[in-house]
Amino acid sequence: MIDNLIWATGYNALAIPLAAGALYSFGIILSPAAGAVLMSLSTVIVAVNARLLKIKEDK
């Protein structure tokens, strides 16, 4: 659970400013579709990590 919390916090600490336009001055714009894909990816990674932790517990 702590692994997932750390992952989600770190990921969102980077992704939210990007989605808000933090790199706009450098000409980097994140489209809403790309933001949705990245947020979905975050969910998938947390779910996979939870599944891997469950597999470790079963051994």
Secondary structure, 3 states (H helix, E strand, C coil): CHHHHHHHHHHHHHHHHHHHCCCHHHCCCCCHHHHHHHHHHHHHHHHHHHHHHHHHHHC
